[in-house]
Amino acid sequence: MARSQSWKDLEKKWSEILCKYGLTAHRVSRAGNYQVSDYDVKVAEMPELISDCKYSIHSFKTNRLLDEVEDKYKKAKGDTAILVTKGYKEHGQDASCDSEFMAMLLAYWVGVGTKEDLWATYSKTKPAKETKE
């Protein structure tokens, strides 16, 4: 797969995940006009949400750290890792989580579906971690 196609696929996947939870999301295509500055995925129920996707052939450090947290602590199906990071002399903190979990939270926030229904959808997509004995 060409690198230029990978980030487009990431945007499409994020849009599909949001739609799976009942949100009306679509990928914004600039049709080759990169002079237009716009974010990648828009959600109709949350026009204030700025959703941008970044793809790199080199994995981001945050992604590696989130994977480490999941590998270390995630035990059962539905367990979710959230990584909070703060750099030296930075104001505020950043939270990172799985895109499926974020989509579920956004859907719950805008009132699409019940907590139980959204959790059931989320739990179906997350494989259970194997417990080490």
N, C-alpha and C positions, 0 to 999 in steps of 0.2 A: 504494500500500500504506500502510495506516495505521501510524503510528509504533509503536503498541502491539503490532502484529503483527510488526514487524521484529525485535525482540529475541527473540521466540518462535521465529521462523524461524532466527535465528542459533544458538539453543540446539539446535534440531532438526538443523541442518546439522552442528554440532560432534559431536553424538551419532552421526549417520550416518557421518561421517568415521572416528570411533573404531571403529564396527562394521565398516567396510570392511577394517580391518586385523585383524579377528578378535577384537576386544575386545567384551565384553558391556556395552554402555553404553545408558543410557536417560535421557531428559529427565525431570526431576522437575516435575510439575505441581502447583501449589498450589491449583488450582481456584478462583481468585479470593480465597483467604484469604491476604492478604499480611502477616498478623500472624505467620505461621509463617516463621521464619528458617531457610532451608536453601539449599544451593548448587544450581546449575542442572542439572548433568549428573553422574550417578553411574556409575562403572565397577565392575562386579562383581569383576573380578580385582584391583582396587586400591582397596579401601574407604578407604584413607588419602588418596586423591587428592581434593583439593578443586578442583573445576572450575567456575568461574563465568564467565559471558558478559556482556559489556557492549556495548551498541550506542549509537551516538551519531550524530545527523545531522551533527555536526561531527567530522571525522576526528581521531583521537587523534594527537598529535605523534609517538609511537613508531611508529605505522603509517606515517606519512609518511617517517620516517627509515629504516625497514626497506625501504620501496619504493625510496628513494634508493640504499641499499646494493645492493639487487638490480639496479637499473638500471645502476649503475656497474660492478659486478664480475661479475655472473652472465653466463656465456658459453655454457655447454652445458646440454643437457637433464640434469636431475638435480642441477645445482649448487644449493646451498642457502645462503641468507644467514642468519646469526645476528647479531643486534645486541645488544651488551652496553651498558647504560646505568647511570650512577650520577649522582645529583644532588648538588649542593653540600651538604656536611655530612650526607649520608645514609650509613647503615651498610649495607654489602653492595652488591651489584649486581643488576640485573635483566637477564635474557636474553629476547629476543623472537625468534620464528621463525615460519615458516609453519605453519598448523594441521595440514596434511597431514604435514609433517616431524615435528611433535610427536607426532601419533598413531602414526606409524611407530616413533618412539623408545619410546613407552610400550608398544606391542605387543611390541617386542623385549625390553624390560625385564622384562616378566612372562612371557616365553617363548612367546608366541603366534607360531608360524611361524619360519622361518629368516631370517637376515639377508638372504640372496639373494632369497628370496620376497618379503619385505617391501620390499626395495629395488626389485624389479621392479614391484610395485604402485605404489610412490611415483613411479617414473620414468614410468609410463604417464600419470599425472595431471598431471605438470608439463610445460608446453610449453617447447620450446627457445627461448632468446632469440636474436634475430637478431643476427648479428655485423655490426659496422659496418666497412666497408672504405674 
